[in-house]
Amino acid sequence: MKMTLEETAAAANGSLKGNNIEITGISTDSRKIEKGCLFVALCGEKFDGHSFIDQVVEKGAAAVVISRDMECPCPSIRVADTRQALGDIARYYRRKFNIPLVAITGSVGKTTTKDIIASVLSQKYNTLKTEGNFNNDIGVPLTLFRLCENIECAVIEMGMNHFNEISYLSSIAEPNIAVITNVGVSHIENLGSRDGILKAKCEIFGSMAEDSFKVLNGDDDKLITVKDKYKNICYFSTEKKADIYADNIESKGVEGISCTIHRGDISFDVDIPIPGRHMVGNALAASAVAFELGLSPDEIKRGIETFVPTGKRMDIIKTEKYTIVDDTYNANPQSVKAGLDVIAQGKGIKCCILGDMLELGDMAPQLHYETGKYAAEKNIDIIVCIGPVSKNMYEGALSVRKDNVYYFETQEEFMGVCDNIVPKGAVVIVKASRGMHFEKTVEMLKR
């Protein structure tokens, strides 16, 4: 990127002190400074970027954005709020690029949907996508700053756990295509109900033209209710005919899933390399976006069949001892049940190792209980529940059956007896909220 400090200061509603030099990048991390970049001194509960000004200048930062009066050894832009300034600068910079920008949100599957959309669009366009979990009010601006002259399309993920967060992110990215994967119960602790979550997700439309293209899950009971509220909606479905839909769905266990995708009089078969019926919905969303942007069925098929998801999302790890399905990136009732569905369709001994699902508020005990019950009702041979809230999951499983259902307060307790519970050759899915750090269990199983 290239911007002068004068235009940057104007975009941030700030005042420039020092020479009007040109910057070549923007960073908020003092550890990742590149020569010629602008350092934005963010402040948080446990850090203050202003404390690192001298350090980042020594590393090559050309200028800084600050929110307090201080002497700086380089040009500086003084603003009222550095976090707000980051978003304002990103909005200004995004407007330099007249390209399709696809924004994605949803309770479950938004990262994988982002990955598969980017994979498909990259068959025709040089595509920028959100990396990792850069989906908040810091990550979205930093992703937009990666736009450059050779980028032809962008796919931006937007996360939230409170009202007005998606609205703000949409106002920065100004998408012209939006995708909502579903409305589940993630963050219901802060949003009150699924209706509240629906309202928060639909904030994504706030900065879009009224007739902009909107891709929604037609199998979601909440998203289907907005069909007359917004214009130019394309619904996708795995259960019925819709604007774009799939049939001939055939699971291949942990190896993936296949289907036939239909749009109007166009149909094509596709093999999705990641397991789970929910992956068909993700592929449909990608197909809808791709058709809107002029891709051919062959390009869409190739993009779906070659996509690679972000790490720890249904990663299949085959060892001499187990086939491990590492889905530890995050968890909520909807995604856990989808994961259970995947391994339930497989062959051999099937085991689930499940941990606490966070941010469910007062509904946490009930939702954990229902998830445990669901696991016991599926074709899962061994159920392991770990964590304080997962005691409810254990009790839910016990309400269905008593055999091969286990509970442990900690991962360490389970690790001590794992070999006695999970037999060699089992297919094992590991899933819990990110804060539970179940990657430790995955590493133990890989040994």
Secondary structure, DSSP 4 states (H G I P E B T S, - for coil): --EEHHHHHHHTT-EEES--PEE--EES-GGG--TTPEEE--B-SS-BGGGGHHHHHHHT--EEEESS----SS-EEE-S-HHHHHHHHHHHHHTT--S-EEEEE-SSSHHHHHHHHHHHHTTTS-EEE--TT--STTHHHHHHTT--TT--EEEEE---SSTTHHHHHHHHH--SEEEE----STTHHHH-SHHHHHHHHGGGGGGS-TT-EEEEETT-TTGGGGTTTSSSEEEEESSS--SEEEEEEEE-GGG-EEEEEEETTEEEEEEESS-STHHHHHHHHHHHHHHHTT--HHHHHHHHHT--PPTTSSEEEE-SS-EEEE--S---HHHHHHHHHHHHTSSS-EEEEEEPPPS-GGGHHHHHHHHHHHHHHTT-SEEEEESSTTHHHHHHHHTT--TTEEEESSHHHHHHHHHHHS-TT-EEEEE--GGG-THHHHHHHH-
